[in-house]
Amino acid sequence: MTDDPTPTTSAEEMERRRGHVRAAIPDSRIEGMMEITAAELALLEAYIRGEIEAGDLVTAYRTATGS
């Protein structure tokens, strides 16, 4: 993840990823997870911009949180 918030993917791809995030948040709540933290939100925004791929989100989360 970089400090530059410039999208690295197309607007269409960003909208598709935004839809993934919108669907994942309620699913997480159903599974008993708490509210999304600022660190998690930053990772999701990086995913939307194309800085992180879906398959790398868990690793990025663990790295960011020390989990």
C-alpha positions as CSV (number, residue, x, y, z in Angstrom):
1,M,0.0,0.0,0.0
2,T,1.3,3.4,-0.9
3,D,0.7,6.9,0.6
4,D,-0.5,8.1,-2.8
5,P,-4.3,7.8,-2.9
6,T,-4.4,8.0,-6.7
7,P,-6.4,5.1,-8.1
8,T,-4.5,2.5,-10.0
9,T,-7.5,1.0,-11.6
10,S,-10.4,2.2,-13.9
11,A,-13.5,3.9,-12.6
12,E,-15.5,0.8,-13.6
13,E,-13.3,-1.5,-11.7
14,M,-13.4,0.8,-8.7
15,E,-17.2,0.7,-8.7
16,R,-17.1,-3.1,-8.9
17,R,-14.8,-3.2,-6.0
18,R,-16.9,-0.7,-4.1
19,G,-19.9,-3.1,-4.5
20,H,-17.8,-6.0,-3.1
21,V,-17.0,-3.9,0.0
22,R,-20.6,-2.8,0.4
23,A,-21.7,-6.5,0.4
24,A,-18.9,-7.6,2.7
25,I,-19.5,-5.2,5.5
26,P,-23.0,-6.5,6.4
27,D,-21.9,-10.1,5.9
28,S,-19.1,-9.4,8.5
29,R,-21.7,-8.0,10.9
30,I,-23.9,-11.1,10.5
31,E,-20.9,-13.2,11.3
32,G,-20.4,-11.3,14.6
33,M,-17.6,-9.0,13.7
34,M,-17.7,-5.5,15.3
35,E,-17.7,-2.2,13.5
36,I,-15.0,-1.5,11.0
37,T,-12.0,0.3,12.4
38,A,-10.2,3.1,10.7
39,A,-7.3,0.8,9.8
40,E,-9.7,-1.7,8.2
41,L,-11.5,1.1,6.3
42,A,-8.1,2.3,5.0
43,L,-7.3,-1.2,3.7
44,L,-10.7,-1.4,2.0
45,E,-10.2,2.0,0.4
46,A,-6.8,0.8,-0.9
47,Y,-8.5,-2.3,-2.3
48,I,-11.1,-0.1,-4.1
49,R,-8.3,2.0,-5.6
50,G,-6.5,-1.1,-6.8
51,E,-3.5,-0.9,-4.5
52,I,-4.4,-4.3,-2.8
53,E,-5.9,-7.3,-4.6
54,A,-8.8,-9.2,-2.9
55,G,-6.5,-12.2,-2.3
56,D,-4.1,-10.0,-0.4
57,L,-6.6,-8.3,2.0
58,V,-6.2,-10.8,4.8
59,T,-2.4,-10.6,4.7
60,A,-2.5,-6.8,4.6
61,Y,-4.9,-6.7,7.5
62,R,-2.7,-9.0,9.6
63,T,0.3,-6.9,8.8
64,A,-1.5,-3.7,9.6
65,T,-2.9,-5.0,12.9
66,G,0.0,-7.2,14.0
67,S,-2.4,-10.2,14.1
